[in-house]
Amino acid sequence: MTRGDAAAKSAEILHLLMICFRNFELALDRFAHQHWELTASQLRVLLYLRPGQAIPALHLARRLHLDPGTVSGLIRRVREKGLIKAEQLSADRRVQLISLTPRGEEVRKEILERAVATAPWQSLQSISDEERQQILDGLTWLARQVTPPEVLEWSLGELRALLGVAGDR
């Protein structure tokens, strides 16, 4: 393969990843709105909070890979829906601790249960184990090229905790 061919194939891979990401994002937005009148970003707030645990808003922003100002607006809107609560840390009034309300815990559980019926999830369930492993191997390799190892491992650990699965793949 020539250098030009390799560059064209690389561009095609990245383009296809962007198409997939955008379509998954649109499906997630429809899913969140249809069932709970949430946006995809608001849904992610619920997913990144764990029942019975409070985390600083800044940590939530890091988990979501969003600017703290953007997360502040998300927190306000999700709090207005009664799904999370935000309390100021008594030792440092600048720190907001974010946690799920009982209703937020219920909705989070529903999200995880219903997600398996969404089109993106179903499309990945319909492929063979071998095809799924090939895709996973390729995406893992790509993620390792563009993500610091500690960030990737932390992110995968968060996903495993969210899904209730253990260990490496």
N, C-alpha and C positions, 0 to 999 in steps of 0.2 A: 504494500500500500504506500503510495507516495505521501509526502508531507502535506500536500494540498488535500488529498483524499482523507487523511487522518483528521485534518482540521475541519473538513466538512462533516465528517461523521461525529466529531466531538460537538460541533454546533448543533447537529441534529439531536444528539442525546440530550443536551441541555434544553433545547427547544421542547422536546417531548416531555421532559421532566416538568418544565414550566406549565405546559398544557395540562398534564396530570394534576399538578398541584392546584392550579386554578379551578379545574373541574371538581376536585375533591373539596376545595374550599367552598365553592358554590353549593355543592351537595350538602355540606355541613351546615351552611347558612340556612338552606331550605329546611333541613331536618330540625335545627334549633328553633327556627321561627314557627314551623308547623306545629310542633308539640308544646313549646313553652314560651313562644313569643320572645325568644332571645336571638341575639346575633351569634355568629360563630365565635367571636372573641369573648362574648359574655359566657357562652357555654364553656369555653376553655378555662375561664376563671373558676367555674365550679369544679371542673375536672382536676385542676392543679391544687385545689384545696383538699385536704384529707379530713374526713370526719373526726371530730374531737381534737383537732389541732388548729392552733392559730399561728399565722406567719406574718412577719412584717410585710407591708405593702411593697417595699423595695425588693424583697426576695420574690414576691409574686411577679413583679415586673421583669426580673431576671429570668424566671422560669418561663414566662410568656415571650421573652425576647422582644419586649416593648419598652418604650420610653416611660419613665415613671409618671409623667404628666398624662400620657394616654391611659395608663392603668388607673390613675386617679379617677378619670371620667368613667371608666368601666366599673370600678368599684362603686361609685355613686349610683350608677344606673342599676346594677345588680342588687345593691342594698335597697334601692327604692322598690324593687320587686319582692323584697322580703326573703331573699335567698342567702344573703350573707350579712354579717355584722362587722362593723369596724369600730374598734376601741383604741383609744390612745393609751400608750404605755405610760404609767404614772411616773416612772423614772425619767423619761424623755418624751415630752408632749409632742415632739415632731414625728415620733414613730407610731404608725397606725398598725394595730394587729388585726388581721383579717381572718375570719373563720366562717364556716357554714352555719346557718341556722338549722333547726330541725327540718323545716321545709326545704332548705337548700340540700340537706343530706338526702331527703326523699327524691328530689329532682335529679341529683347526681346519680343516685342508684338507678333511676328510670333511664337516664341517658345511657349508662353503660349497658343496661339490659336491651334497650331498643336499638343501639348503634349497629348491632349485628344484622339488622334488617335493612340498612341503608344500601343504596346502589354501589358505592365504592367498596364497602365491606363485602357485599355479595359477589362483586366481580372478582375479588381476590380469593374468595372461597371456592369459586368455580374452576380454578386452575389446578393442575396436578401438583402434588407435593414437590416434585422435581423442579417444575417451572417456578413455583413459589420460592424454593431454595435458591435457584439461579438469580432471581430478581433480588432476593434478600442479600445474597453474596455481592452482587454488583453494586447495589445501593450502599451496603456497608463499606465496601472498598472506597466508593466515591466520598462518603461521609468522612472517612478517615483521612482523605486527602485534603479536605477543606475545613476540618474541625479539630481543635486541640483535643488530644486524647482524654484529658480529664473532663472536658465539657461533654464529649460524646458519651463517655461512660456514665457520667451523672445523668444525662438526658435519657439514655437507655434504661438506667436504674429507675428513674421516675416513671417511665412507661411501664416497666415490669411491675412496679408497685401499684400503679393505676389499674393494670389489668389483673393483678393478683397472681402473677407468674413469677417463678424463681429462676435465678441463675442465668448463665449464658445460653445462647442458642446453639 
